[in-house]
Amino acid sequence: MNFLLDEVARATLRLAEAGVASPRFDAEELAAYVHGVSRGELHAVADADFDARYWEAVARRAAREPLQHITGRAFFRYLELQVGPGVFVPRPETEMMVGWAIDTLRDMDVADPLVVDLGTGSGAIAISIAQEVPRSRVHAVEVEPAAHRWAAANIEASGHADRVTLHLADLAACLPELAGRADLVVSNPPYVPEGERERMPPESRDHDPASALWGGTDGLDAIRALEGTARRLLRPGGALAVEHGDGQGLDVPWVFAEELGWRDVRNHKDLTRRDRFVTARRLDE
């Protein structure tokens, strides 16, 4: 074992003692970031090249600062995104919802599908759709100025700025000019109930922006607002996908009731078999 791998092993123990959920992965990722290599190349870092800044990064992670804030990057589907303070760090569980959205768009008999991403944060969902559905036109909505700046940087870096339009606006009243025109509305809104604040991991509770987390007493405030916006934006037969918490699988479908104009409401599970997102269709007129 070389010196760096020895240090990674020590760092893994330190992170585990600090309560980090994935101590080995994080220790390796920090080592790769500091030394400018991939995780698979750590064994090739010469002892003389060990960078003492590694232990500064480990100390920050042990204090439960998000890994992605330390490295400045987050990975989502086929993207590497810039992230940091002021923007929600995209999570792997959201990738399944985006996969559903992409498959749905590909199956539509629409040449240039129009998509709205409500609460875009880092831009992960909007950019993924633009990248994987090449003829799509995506409108990404974000209300927080700090998150809007991160999204703007990621959209520009992605090479898809010609097809992703970013809006600084509240999801409840945005894009009146697109009423009845969207083929798909997708969102990962704030959905954590206020009462769960103390049970949240410190990485999220203390570092993700509050506006991206808390959804009121039952966690559904933003989803209720989103229902009205999606109903206004979608064309008849247009599709909707909304992420929610793993304990909200029975409640969220009722927000998209038939009497409000929805059909084919269905809950979907993530890779851990927990309820994770709801899909629906706008009723045909």
Backbone as CSV, one residue per row, in Angstrom:
resi,resn,N_x,N_y,N_z,CA_x,CA_y,CA_z,C_x,C_y,C_z
1,MET,0.855,-1.198,0.000,0.000,0.000,0.000,0.886,1.241,0.000
2,ASN,0.577,2.228,-0.880,1.383,3.441,-0.872,0.905,4.385,0.234
3,PHE,1.637,5.488,0.411,1.369,6.391,1.526,-0.034,6.986,1.433
4,LEU,-0.445,7.398,0.212,-1.756,8.013,0.062,-2.871,7.049,0.440
5,LEU,-2.752,5.793,0.024,-3.787,4.826,0.372,-3.822,4.571,1.871
6,ASP,-2.652,4.636,2.523,-2.610,4.553,3.987,-3.412,5.697,4.604
7,GLU,-3.201,6.901,4.061,-3.907,8.070,4.575,-5.406,7.982,4.301
8,VAL,-5.776,7.435,3.168,-7.191,7.252,2.850,-7.835,6.306,3.867
9,ALA,-7.129,5.259,4.237,-7.658,4.327,5.232,-7.864,5.028,6.576
10,ARG,-6.907,5.872,6.986,-7.040,6.628,8.230,-8.200,7.612,8.130
11,ALA,-8.308,8.262,6.980,-9.395,9.221,6.793,-10.758,8.536,6.833
12,THR,-10.836,7.332,6.293,-12.090,6.579,6.308,-12.560,6.355,7.746
13,LEU,-11.642,5.990,8.617,-11.997,5.781,10.025,-12.468,7.084,10.660
14,ARG,-11.773,8.155,10.362,-12.149,9.450,10.940,-13.538,9.867,10.483
15,LEU,-13.840,9.696,9.205,-15.152,10.071,8.698,-16.249,9.171,9.253
16,ALA,-15.942,7.890,9.406,-16.924,6.969,9.992,-17.248,7.375,11.428
17,GLU,-16.229,7.740,12.183,-16.448,8.178,13.569,-17.256,9.462,13.628
18,ALA,-17.153,10.297,12.583,-17.904,11.557,12.534,-19.344,11.346,12.081
19,GLY,-19.704,10.119,11.692,-21.072,9.829,11.282,-21.351,10.014,9.808
20,VAL,-20.310,10.175,8.985,-20.497,10.317,7.544,-21.034,9.000,6.986
21,ALA,-22.041,9.082,6.139,-22.744,7.877,5.677,-21.911,6.997,4.760
22,SER,-21.026,7.584,3.983,-20.214,6.813,3.023,-18.738,7.165,3.218
23,PRO,-18.153,6.752,4.327,-16.809,7.234,4.677,-15.718,6.829,3.703
24,ARG,-15.735,5.595,3.208,-14.678,5.172,2.294,-14.759,5.920,0.966
25,PHE,-15.957,5.993,0.417,-16.130,6.705,-0.845,-15.689,8.153,-0.699
26,ASP,-16.129,8.810,0.367,-15.807,10.220,0.537,-14.313,10.430,0.736
27,ALA,-13.675,9.552,1.497,-12.230,9.660,1.703,-11.485,9.523,0.380
28,GLU,-11.920,8.589,-0.446,-11.275,8.399,-1.749,-11.558,9.569,-2.683
29,GLU,-12.796,10.043,-2.683,-13.166,11.154,-3.572,-12.384,12.424,-3.214
30,LEU,-12.220,12.674,-1.919,-11.442,13.838,-1.495,-9.981,13.689,-1.896
31,ALA,-9.444,12.487,-1.757,-8.051,12.257,-2.152,-7.867,12.455,-3.648
32,ALA,-8.822,11.960,-4.424,-8.739,12.123,-5.873,-8.846,13.591,-6.260
33,TYR,-9.749,14.314,-5.618,-9.915,15.733,-5.916,-8.649,16.531,-5.592
34,VAL,-8.099,16.335,-4.397,-6.933,17.104,-3.973,-5.717,16.811,-4.847
35,HIS,-5.597,15.554,-5.292,-4.409,15.160,-6.056,-4.622,15.204,-7.565
36,GLY,-5.824,15.603,-7.993,-6.056,15.783,-9.422,-6.057,14.511,-10.233
37,VAL,-6.545,13.416,-9.628,-6.606,12.128,-10.323,-8.002,11.547,-10.128
38,SER,-8.291,10.440,-10.814,-9.536,9.716,-10.574,-9.342,8.785,-9.370
39,ARG,-10.454,8.327,-8.827,-10.345,7.409,-7.686,-9.570,6.158,-8.063
40,GLY,-9.711,5.700,-9.300,-9.001,4.498,-9.735,-7.508,4.697,-9.894
41,GLU,-7.064,5.948,-9.866,-5.645,6.245,-10.037,-4.941,6.572,-8.729
42,LEU,-5.637,6.457,-7.601,-5.028,6.831,-6.322,-3.770,6.022,-6.018
43,HIS,-3.777,4.740,-6.429,-2.614,3.891,-6.128,-1.359,4.357,-6.851
44,ALA,-1.528,5.157,-7.892,-0.381,5.582,-8.691,0.211,6.913,-8.212
45,VAL,-0.373,7.533,-7.190,0.159,8.789,-6.672,1.411,8.488,-5.847
46,ALA,2.524,9.047,-6.241,3.791,8.775,-5.549,3.769,9.367,-4.146
47,ASP,4.480,8.702,-3.237,4.532,9.183,-1.856,4.979,10.631,-1.784
48,ALA,5.938,11.008,-2.609,6.466,12.369,-2.595,5.439,13.388,-3.065
49,ASP,4.391,12.928,-3.741,3.377,13.838,-4.269,2.196,14.025,-3.318
50,PHE,2.259,13.412,-2.131,1.144,13.550,-1.200,0.943,15.018,-0.830
51,ASP,-0.302,15.459,-0.916,-0.652,16.860,-0.656,-1.313,16.961,0.719
52,ALA,-0.690,17.731,1.623,-1.205,17.846,2.987,-2.577,18.507,3.044
53,ARG,-2.988,19.169,1.966,-4.328,19.758,1.937,-5.415,18.689,2.028
54,TYR,-5.025,17.440,1.808,-5.990,16.350,1.933,-6.612,16.340,3.322
55,TRP,-5.792,16.529,4.344,-6.328,16.457,5.692,-7.172,17.682,6.036
56,GLU,-6.927,18.807,5.369,-7.824,19.947,5.533,-9.205,19.603,4.975
57,ALA,-9.220,18.958,3.814,-10.493,18.560,3.203,-11.207,17.525,4.062
58,VAL,-10.460,16.576,4.618,-11.061,15.545,5.481,-11.673,16.190,6.720
59,ALA,-10.984,17.177,7.295,-11.508,17.850,8.479,-12.825,18.545,8.163
60,ARG,-12.915,19.171,6.999,-14.163,19.832,6.600,-15.281,18.811,6.441
61,ARG,-14.966,17.666,5.859,-15.994,16.629,5.678,-16.395,16.032,7.019
62,ALA,-15.444,15.862,7.921,-15.761,15.324,9.252,-16.665,16.281,10.025
63,ALA,-16.589,17.568,9.703,-17.482,18.553,10.316,-18.842,18.577,9.632
64,ARG,-19.058,17.661,8.697,-20.298,17.401,7.970,-20.603,18.475,6.925
65,GLU,-19.557,19.142,6.441,-19.733,19.956,5.250,-19.929,19.014,4.076
66,PRO,-20.867,19.280,3.174,-21.112,18.350,2.071,-19.863,18.112,1.229
67,LEU,-19.678,16.871,0.833,-18.564,16.511,-0.045,-18.540,17.396,-1.279
68,GLN,-19.722,17.642,-1.846,-19.799,18.396,-3.096,-19.416,19.858,-2.904
69,HIS,-19.605,20.414,-1.713,-19.169,21.783,-1.455,-17.643,21.859,-1.376
70,ILE,-17.034,20.809,-0.885,-15.573,20.798,-0.763,-14.927,20.656,-2.137
71,THR,-15.462,19.762,-2.949,-14.888,19.536,-4.277,-15.411,20.535,-5.305
72,GLY,-16.581,21.147,-5.012,-17.166,22.101,-5.944,-17.860,21.459,-7.120
73,ARG,-18.120,20.159,-7.029,-18.736,19.485,-8.166,-19.711,18.413,-7.680
74,ALA,-20.714,18.152,-8.500,-21.676,17.080,-8.231,-21.934,16.362,-9.543
75,PHE,-22.146,15.072,-9.460,-22.384,14.271,-10.654,-23.852,13.875,-10.702
76,PHE,-24.458,14.021,-11.880,-25.881,13.720,-12.055,-26.080,13.166,-13.453
77,ARG,-26.519,11.928,-13.537,-26.622,11.230,-14.815,-25.306,11.353,-15.581
78,TYR,-25.287,12.065,-16.722,-24.061,12.180,-17.507,-23.382,13.534,-17.320
79,LEU,-23.773,14.252,-16.262,-23.286,15.613,-16.072,-22.323,15.716,-14.900
80,GLU,-21.384,16.647,-15.013,-20.615,17.137,-13.874,-20.992,18.599,-13.694
81,LEU,-21.576,18.921,-12.538,-22.142,20.233,-12.285,-21.323,20.986,-11.243
82,GLN,-21.316,22.310,-11.371,-20.716,23.156,-10.350,-21.761,23.399,-9.250
83,VAL,-21.357,23.169,-7.999,-22.253,23.405,-6.866,-21.468,24.019,-5.714
84,GLY,-22.201,24.571,-4.760,-21.590,25.169,-3.591,-22.659,25.806,-2.733
85,PRO,-22.265,26.641,-1.775,-23.250,27.288,-0.900,-24.297,28.055,-1.704
86,GLY,-25.557,27.871,-1.297,-26.649,28.590,-1.952,-27.421,27.787,-2.964
87,VAL,-26.991,26.549,-3.241,-27.717,25.734,-4.205,-27.886,24.326,-3.663
88,PHE,-29.026,23.730,-3.938,-29.312,22.355,-3.525,-28.418,21.399,-4.303
89,VAL,-27.775,20.477,-3.591,-26.921,19.484,-4.237,-27.810,18.383,-4.816
90,PRO,-27.775,18.146,-6.128,-28.638,17.114,-6.718,-28.335,15.733,-6.161
91,ARG,-29.381,14.925,-5.986,-29.259,13.596,-5.377,-29.466,12.500,-6.429
92,PRO,-28.854,11.347,-6.218,-29.010,10.238,-7.177,-30.451,9.794,-7.354
93,GLU,-31.266,9.870,-6.283,-32.641,9.375,-6.401,-33.446,10.174,-7.422
94,THR,-33.071,11.415,-7.669,-33.785,12.227,-8.655,-33.535,11.727,-10.076
95,GLU,-32.445,11.009,-10.279,-32.103,10.542,-11.621,-33.176,9.630,-12.214
96,MET,-33.851,8.842,-11.358,-34.892,7.946,-11.879,-36.064,8.742,-12.434
97,MET,-36.453,9.798,-11.744,-37.545,10.633,-12.247,-37.160,11.273,-13.573
98,VAL,-35.929,11.741,-13.672,-35.473,12.352,-14.915,-35.431,11.318,-16.033
99,GLY,-35.042,10.100,-15.701,-35.073,9.029,-16.694,-36.479,8.790,-17.218
100,TRP,-37.456,8.799,-16.300,-38.860,8.652,-16.734,-39.250,9.806,-17.655
101,ALA,-38.885,11.024,-17.279,-39.232,12.192,-18.085,-38.624,12.102,-19.481
102,ILE,-37.377,11.689,-19.559,-36.694,11.577,-20.855,-37.348,10.506,-21.717
103,ASP,-37.656,9.361,-21.116,-38.327,8.296,-21.878,-39.693,8.756,-22.372
104,THR,-40.405,9.494,-21.528,-41.733,9.989,-21.910,-41.645,10.968,-23.071
105,LEU,-40.673,11.859,-23.032,-40.487,12.814,-24.125,-40.124,12.102,-25.424
106,ARG,-39.282,11.100,-25.342,-38.880,10.367,-26.544,-40.056,9.628,-27.165
107,ASP,-41.032,9.243,-26.334,-42.192,8.514,-26.840,-43.282,9.431,-27.384
108,MET,-43.166,10.717,-27.131,-44.181,11.659,-27.604,-44.061,11.874,-29.109
109,ASP,-45.181,12.061,-29.730,-45.200,12.376,-31.162,-45.123,13.891,-31.326
110,VAL,-43.990,14.444,-30.838,-43.779,15.892,-30.855,-42.366,16.133,-31.359
111,ALA,-42.218,16.964,-32.380,-40.899,17.170,-32.976,-39.953,17.915,-32.043
112,ASP,-40.435,18.973,-31.422,-39.609,19.819,-30.560,-40.317,19.998,-29.220
113,PRO,-40.246,19.015,-28.338,-41.018,19.094,-27.099,-40.613,20.279,-26.221
114,LEU,-41.626,20.887,-25.604,-41.435,22.024,-24.711,-41.543,21.530,-23.271
115,VAL,-40.494,21.797,-22.481,-40.388,21.275,-21.119,-40.221,22.433,-20.149
116,VAL,-40.835,22.315,-18.973,-40.636,23.289,-17.901,-40.135,22.556,-16.669
117,ASP,-39.004,23.023,-16.133,-38.416,22.491,-14.904,-38.641,23.531,-13.812
118,LEU,-39.513,23.214,-12.863,-39.874,24.158,-11.806,-38.993,23.953,-10.591
119,GLY,-38.247,24.993,-10.197,-37.321,24.895,-9.083,-36.043,24.206,-9.509
120,THR,-35.366,24.747,-10.491,-34.270,24.022,-11.157,-33.021,23.867,-10.301
121,GLY,-32.802,24.743,-9.317,-31.604,24.625,-8.480,-30.340,24.737,-9.298
122,SER,-29.535,23.687,-9.316,-28.271,23.668,-10.061,-28.467,23.569,-11.564
123,GLY,-29.702,23.294,-11.991,-29.970,23.074,-13.413,-29.843,21.631,-13.838
124,ALA,-29.657,20.712,-12.882,-29.393,19.307,-13.202,-30.467,18.690,-14.085
125,ILE,-31.737,18.893,-13.717,-32.825,18.272,-14.474,-32.935,18.900,-15.860
126,ALA,-32.933,20.214,-15.914,-33.111,20.910,-17.194,-32.000,20.559,-18.175
127,ILE,-30.759,20.561,-17.704,-29.627,20.283,-18.589,-29.643,18.828,-19.041
128,SER,-29.976,17.908,-18.133,-30.035,16.490,-18.501,-31.046,16.263,-19.613
129,ILE,-32.213,16.894,-19.496,-33.237,16.728,-20.527,-32.763,17.318,-21.848
130,ALA,-32.184,18.506,-21.804,-31.692,19.123,-23.035,-30.616,18.260,-23.692
131,GLN,-29.776,17.653,-22.890,-28.689,16.833,-23.425,-29.184,15.524,-24.011
132,GLU,-30.156,14.911,-23.360,-30.577,13.564,-23.748,-31.803,13.547,-24.668
133,VAL,-32.462,14.683,-24.803,-33.554,14.819,-25.778,-33.178,15.996,-26.675
134,PRO,-32.372,15.753,-27.687,-31.680,16.832,-28.407,-32.559,17.909,-29.018
135,ARG,-33.815,17.623,-29.330,-34.664,18.646,-29.956,-35.582,19.336,-28.942
136,SER,-35.404,19.030,-27.667,-36.252,19.634,-26.645,-35.859,21.085,-26.399
137,ARG,-36.834,21.867,-25.954,-36.623,23.244,-25.510,-37.072,23.308,-24.065
138,VAL,-36.170,23.702,-23.175,-36.412,23.607,-21.739,-36.407,24.991,-21.111
139,HIS,-37.435,25.266,-20.313,-37.492,26.485,-19.513,-37.265,26.083,-18.051
140,ALA,-36.207,26.626,-17.455,-35.825,26.298,-16.084,-36.148,27.485,-15.186
141,VAL,-36.918,27.237,-14.120,-37.401,28.307,-13.236,-36.746,28.159,-11.869
142,GLU,-36.179,29.249,-11.351,-35.567,29.243,-10.018,-35.831,30.590,-9.347
143,VAL,-36.273,30.567,-8.091,-36.639,31.799,-7.405,-35.492,32.391,-6.604
144,GLU,-34.543,31.570,-6.172,-33.461,32.062,-5.322,-32.309,32.602,-6.163
145,PRO,-31.901,33.859,-5.957,-30.824,34.430,-6.774,-29.518,33.641,-6.721
146,ALA,-29.142,33.131,-5.545,-27.878,32.383,-5.460,-27.947,31.111,-6.292
147,ALA,-29.034,30.357,-6.162,-29.189,29.136,-6.949,-29.286,29.464,-8.438
148,HIS,-29.951,30.556,-8.759,-30.073,30.990,-10.157,-28.694,31.206,-10.772
149,ARG,-27.761,31.773,-9.984,-26.406,31.992,-10.501,-25.688,30.673,-10.768
150,TRP,-25.864,29.699,-9.875,-25.252,28.381,-10.105,-25.843,27.741,-11.362
151,ALA,-27.165,27.824,-11.502,-27.815,27.242,-12.685,-27.316,27.907,-13.957
152,ALA,-27.189,29.230,-13.929,-26.719,29.944,-15.113,-25.328,29.480,-15.516
153,ALA,-24.442,29.308,-14.524,-23.083,28.848,-14.819,-23.093,27.442,-15.401
154,ASN,-23.928,26.566,-14.845,-23.976,25.192,-15.338,-24.586,25.102,-16.729
155,ILE,-25.609,25.887,-16.978,-26.230,25.888,-18.311,-25.225,26.379,-19.354
156,GLU,-24.512,27.428,-19.033,-23.521,27.958,-19.965,-22.415,26.938,-20.222
157,ALA,-21.943,26.278,-19.163,-20.859,25.295,-19.313,-21.310,24.050,-20.053
158,SER,-22.605,23.768,-20.036,-23.110,22.526,-20.633,-23.080,22.538,-22.153
159,GLY,-23.057,23.720,-22.743,-23.158,23.815,-24.197,-24.575,23.771,-24.710
160,HIS,-25.564,23.819,-23.806,-26.968,23.746,-24.218,-27.730,25.032,-23.933
161,ALA,-27.008,26.132,-23.787,-27.670,27.400,-23.468,-28.620,27.846,-24.564
162,ASP,-28.456,27.333,-25.768,-29.366,27.710,-26.851,-30.735,27.068,-26.696
163,ARG,-30.823,26.013,-25.875,-32.113,25.324,-25.719,-32.604,25.286,-24.273
164,VAL,-31.844,25.834,-23.338,-32.296,25.940,-21.947,-32.394,27.416,-21.586
165,THR,-33.599,27.873,-21.309,-33.842,29.268,-20.942,-34.097,29.337,-19.446
166,LEU,-33.298,30.132,-18.754,-33.387,30.228,-17.295,-34.201,31.455,-16.906
167,HIS,-35.111,31.259,-15.931,-35.982,32.336,-15.472,-35.828,32.503,-13.958
168,LEU,-35.682,33.726,-13.491,-35.699,34.042,-12.064,-37.140,34.361,-11.694
169,ALA,-37.821,33.372,-11.131,-39.258,33.535,-10.877,-39.717,32.500,-9.863
170,ASP,-40.856,32.776,-9.248,-41.468,31.838,-8.312,-42.280,30.810,-9.094
171,LEU,-42.202,29.553,-8.693,-42.891,28.491,-9.449,-44.406,28.637,-9.411
172,ALA,-44.928,29.364,-8.434,-46.388,29.471,-8.320,-47.007,30.399,-9.363
173,ALA,-46.202,31.309,-9.933,-46.797,32.301,-10.842,-45.954,32.539,-12.083
174,CYS,-45.133,31.581,-12.442,-44.166,31.790,-13.524,-44.748,31.499,-14.907
175,LEU,-44.108,32.049,-15.911,-44.288,31.709,-17.321,-45.732,31.777,-17.819
176,PRO,-46.433,32.878,-17.571,-47.808,32.979,-18.106,-47.849,32.881,-19.618
177,GLU,-46.756,33.239,-20.282,-46.721,33.206,-21.752,-46.722,31.789,-22.311
178,LEU,-46.464,30.788,-21.444,-46.424,29.391,-21.910,-47.691,28.619,-21.547
179,ALA,-48.718,29.302,-21.098,-49.943,28.625,-20.660,-50.493,27.710,-21.751
180,GLY,-50.736,26.455,-21.392,-51.320,25.483,-22.302,-50.396,24.975,-23.384
181,ARG,-49.082,25.241,-23.279,-48.166,24.870,-24.356,-47.161,23.798,-23.978
182,ALA,-46.923,23.565,-22.702,-45.857,22.647,-22.287,-46.250,21.188,-22.536
183,ASP,-45.298,20.423,-23.030,-45.495,18.983,-23.210,-45.175,18.216,-21.935
184,LEU,-44.276,18.780,-21.115,-43.868,18.110,-19.876,-43.510,19.163,-18.843
185,VAL,-43.978,18.966,-17.619,-43.537,19.742,-16.461,-42.904,18.771,-15.489
186,VAL,-41.728,19.136,-14.992,-40.986,18.267,-14.081,-40.470,19.116,-12.932
187,SER,-40.397,18.528,-11.738,-39.955,19.317,-10.592,-39.453,18.423,-9.464
188,ASN,-38.398,18.900,-8.805,-37.980,18.377,-7.505,-38.160,19.521,-6.517
189,PRO,-39.366,19.683,-5.973,-39.680,20.846,-5.141,-39.266,20.607,-3.685
190,PRO,-39.319,21.633,-2.834,-39.126,21.401,-1.399,-40.283,20.572,-0.853
191,TYR,-39.964,19.502,-0.111,-41.049,18.643,0.377,-40.807,18.086,1.784
192,VAL,-39.816,18.602,2.492,-39.534,18.079,3.835,-40.447,18.768,4.842
193,PRO,-41.220,18.014,5.644,-42.049,18.634,6.677,-41.189,19.348,7.716
194,GLU,-41.661,20.475,8.204,-40.916,21.263,9.188,-40.545,20.437,10.422
195,GLY,-41.404,19.514,10.808,-41.163,18.724,12.007,-40.000,17.748,11.904
196,GLU,-39.481,17.558,10.699,-38.373,16.624,10.520,-37.012,17.306,10.538
197,ARG,-36.992,18.569,10.909,-35.755,19.359,10.858,-34.621,18.695,11.629
198,GLU,-34.896,18.223,12.833,-33.825,17.666,13.673,-33.392,16.277,13.211
199,ARG,-34.199,15.635,12.395,-33.829,14.309,11.902,-33.069,14.362,10.575
200,MET,-32.951,15.543,10.009,-32.261,15.680,8.731,-30.753,15.565,8.927
201,PRO,-30.034,14.950,7.984,-28.573,14.928,8.062,-28.037,16.358,8.052
202,PRO,-26.992,16.641,8.831,-26.475,18.015,8.871,-26.006,18.526,7.524
203,GLU,-25.541,17.632,6.646,-25.121,18.064,5.317,-26.238,18.801,4.598
204,SER,-27.460,18.319,4.759,-28.600,18.936,4.091,-29.200,20.047,4.945
205,ARG,-29.477,19.753,6.195,-30.136,20.724,7.084,-29.354,22.024,7.215
206,ASP,-28.028,21.911,7.311,-27.206,23.087,7.593,-26.591,23.716,6.352
207,HIS,-26.698,23.071,5.201,-25.991,23.577,4.027,-26.863,23.756,2.788
208,ASP,-27.868,22.915,2.580,-28.774,23.149,1.459,-29.626,24.372,1.770
209,PRO,-29.972,25.173,0.760,-30.812,26.351,1.030,-32.173,25.945,1.583
210,ALA,-32.636,26.692,2.573,-33.899,26.356,3.234,-35.052,26.301,2.243
211,SER,-35.031,27.178,1.247,-36.134,27.224,0.280,-36.210,25.974,-0.575
212,ALA,-35.149,25.170,-0.593,-35.158,23.929,-1.364,-35.542,22.726,-0.513
213,LEU,-35.727,22.943,0.786,-35.985,21.820,1.694,-37.405,21.804,2.246
214,TRP,-37.802,22.894,2.899,-38.968,22.841,3.772,-40.259,23.110,3.012
215,GLY,-41.211,22.198,3.198,-42.479,22.271,2.481,-43.671,22.476,3.382
216,GLY,-43.475,23.149,4.538,-44.589,23.411,5.438,-44.826,22.275,6.410
217,THR,-45.954,22.323,7.106,-46.243,21.363,8.175,-46.242,19.929,7.677
218,ASP,-46.868,19.669,6.549,-46.930,18.302,6.024,-45.975,18.075,4.854
219,GLY,-45.222,19.099,4.480,-44.266,18.964,3.383,-44.851,19.160,2.004
220,LEU,-46.152,19.447,1.908,-46.811,19.474,0.607,-47.154,20.876,0.100
221,ASP,-46.732,21.915,0.811,-47.120,23.267,0.407,-46.676,23.585,-1.020
222,ALA,-45.411,23.330,-1.324,-44.893,23.649,-2.662,-45.517,22.752,-3.721
223,ILE,-45.799,21.503,-3.362,-46.402,20.586,-4.327,-47.824,21.028,-4.670
224,ARG,-48.557,21.540,-3.674,-49.898,22.064,-3.962,-49.820,23.273,-4.897
225,ALA,-48.856,24.155,-4.649,-48.693,25.308,-5.535,-48.285,24.873,-6.929
226,LEU,-47.428,23.888,-6.984,-46.933,23.368,-8.257,-48.056,22.747,-9.076
227,GLU,-49.014,22.115,-8.389,-50.132,21.490,-9.117,-50.862,22.506,-9.970
228,GLY,-51.147,23.671,-9.402,-51.848,24.682,-10.156,-51.035,25.214,-11.324
229,THR,-49.736,25.391,-11.098,-48.875,25.884,-12.166,-48.768,24.872,-13.300
230,ALA,-48.576,23.604,-12.942,-48.460,22.572,-13.967,-49.741,22.436,-14.766
231,ARG,-50.873,22.532,-14.082,-52.165,22.442,-14.779,-52.322,23.607,-15.752
232,ARG,-51.839,24.773,-15.364,-51.920,25.954,-16.227,-50.980,25.855,-17.424
233,LEU,-49.792,25.290,-17.231,-48.780,25.272,-18.286,-48.957,24.147,-19.293
234,LEU,-49.448,22.999,-18.850,-49.482,21.829,-19.723,-50.587,21.919,-20.771
235,ARG,-50.277,21.425,-21.948,-51.303,21.216,-22.972,-52.146,20.006,-22.574
236,PRO,-53.342,19.838,-23.136,-54.112,18.620,-22.882,-53.295,17.381,-23.239
237,GLY,-53.238,16.419,-22.330,-52.460,15.203,-22.540,-51.000,15.330,-22.161
238,GLY,-50.551,16.551,-21.786,-49.167,16.754,-21.376,-48.853,16.014,-20.090
239,ALA,-47.563,15.748,-19.859,-47.141,14.895,-18.757,-46.509,15.703,-17.628
240,LEU,-46.591,15.133,-16.437,-46.058,15.746,-15.220,-45.247,14.714,-14.444
241,ALA,-44.139,15.146,-13.844,-43.375,14.305,-12.928,-42.911,15.173,-11.763
242,VAL,-43.215,14.739,-10.533,-42.893,15.507,-9.325,-42.277,14.580,-8.290
243,GLU,-41.091,14.942,-7.811,-40.457,14.162,-6.738,-41.110,14.507,-5.404
244,HIS,-41.059,13.539,-4.472,-41.586,13.767,-3.121,-40.809,12.901,-2.134
245,GLY,-41.095,13.079,-0.843,-40.414,12.311,0.184,-40.890,10.878,0.235
246,ASP,-40.040,10.001,0.811,-40.386,8.575,0.791,-41.558,8.233,1.706
247,GLY,-42.011,9.160,2.538,-43.191,8.916,3.365,-44.438,9.593,2.847
248,GLN,-44.371,10.137,1.635,-45.492,10.906,1.100,-46.175,10.233,-0.087
249,GLY,-45.854,8.963,-0.290,-46.363,8.257,-1.452,-47.868,8.093,-1.481
250,LEU,-48.531,8.124,-0.315,-49.985,8.011,-0.282,-50.671,9.365,-0.411
251,ASP,-49.994,10.419,0.000,-50.620,11.744,0.048,-50.481,12.531,-1.244
252,VAL,-49.321,12.471,-1.888,-49.080,13.324,-3.055,-50.036,13.020,-4.206
253,PRO,-50.348,11.754,-4.519,-51.277,11.513,-5.637,-52.620,12.215,-5.478
254,TRP,-53.056,12.422,-4.237,-54.346,13.082,-4.030,-54.288,14.561,-4.396
255,VAL,-53.104,15.143,-4.433,-52.976,16.541,-4.846,-53.359,16.692,-6.319
256,PHE,-53.135,15.622,-7.086,-53.389,15.662,-8.538,-54.680,14.889,-8.838
257,ALA,-55.753,15.401,-8.309,-57.041,14.713,-8.386,-57.681,14.880,-9.762
258,GLU,-58.527,13.920,-10.115,-59.195,13.956,-11.419,-60.080,15.179,-11.550
259,GLU,-60.732,15.573,-10.455,-61.627,16.726,-10.539,-60.875,18.043,-10.767
260,LEU,-59.572,18.024,-10.553,-58.753,19.200,-10.839,-58.227,19.194,-12.277
261,GLY,-58.388,18.053,-12.959,-57.958,18.005,-14.351,-56.828,17.035,-14.629
262,TRP,-56.666,15.984,-13.798,-55.558,15.038,-13.966,-56.056,13.621,-14.209
263,ARG,-55.245,12.857,-14.919,-55.522,11.436,-15.135,-54.216,10.655,-15.061
264,ASP,-54.330,9.358,-15.017,-53.179,8.447,-15.031,-52.175,8.787,-13.935
265,VAL,-52.656,9.116,-12.746,-51.773,9.456,-11.630,-51.153,8.174,-11.076
266,ARG,-49.830,8.186,-10.965,-49.130,6.965,-10.556,-47.911,7.314,-9.704
267,ASN,-47.673,6.509,-8.690,-46.487,6.663,-7.859,-45.388,5.731,-8.348
268,HIS,-44.141,6.184,-8.248,-42.994,5.395,-8.688,-41.997,5.273,-7.548
269,LYS,-41.299,4.152,-7.493,-40.323,3.896,-6.441,-38.904,4.165,-6.934
270,ASP,-38.008,4.447,-5.979,-36.604,4.631,-6.340,-35.867,3.296,-6.238
271,LEU,-34.552,3.321,-6.328,-33.779,2.075,-6.331,-33.831,1.346,-4.998
272,THR,-34.201,2.041,-3.926,-34.340,1.402,-2.618,-35.766,0.912,-2.371
273,ARG,-36.605,0.981,-3.419,-38.007,0.544,-3.374,-38.864,1.434,-2.470
274,ARG,-38.460,2.680,-2.325,-39.261,3.647,-1.582,-39.999,4.560,-2.566
275,ASP,-41.233,4.930,-2.213,-41.981,5.867,-3.048,-41.153,7.136,-3.231
276,ARG,-41.039,7.601,-4.494,-40.114,8.715,-4.730,-40.685,9.808,-5.635
277,PHE,-41.499,9.457,-6.644,-42.057,10.518,-7.477,-43.397,10.090,-8.056
278,VAL,-44.203,11.099,-8.355,-45.543,10.907,-8.911,-45.552,11.423,-10.340
279,THR,-46.229,10.687,-11.206,-46.442,11.148,-12.569,-47.947,11.228,-12.835
280,ALA,-48.309,12.090,-13.779,-49.717,12.262,-14.127,-49.804,12.857,-15.529
281,ARG,-51.005,12.875,-16.071,-51.296,13.500,-17.373,-52.390,14.525,-17.203
282,ARG,-52.264,15.609,-17.950,-53.317,16.620,-17.994,-54.489,16.035,-18.771
283,LEU,-55.675,16.176,-18.220,-56.856,15.641,-18.910,-57.004,16.241,-20.298
284,ASP,-57.398,15.405,-21.242,-57.706,15.889,-22.591,-58.983,16.716,-22.554
285,GLU,-58.985,17.743,-23.342,-60.184,18.611,-23.361,-61.123,18.202,-24.493
